[in-house]
């Protein structure tokens, strides 16, 4: 491996999934000013919108979101081509 390519300032960091409040701790070099206390230990905090505990691929749950009737608009638009 090339020397000096990878960072050397790894530390334990808490990642928090904001959609379901799940927190997991792993090593990271990510910078943050926020902290969180987990089991009596204070860690730097990185907030995420989605993680393995909330992503549909990992949970097996998927949602069909029909914003403003997009499916109905599509069907109406192409209904004239239907025979």
Secondary structure, DSSP 4 states (H G I P E B T S, - for coil): --TT-S----EEEEEEETTT--EEEEEE----S-EEEETTEEEEEEEES--TTT-HHHH-------GGGHHHHHHHHHGGG--
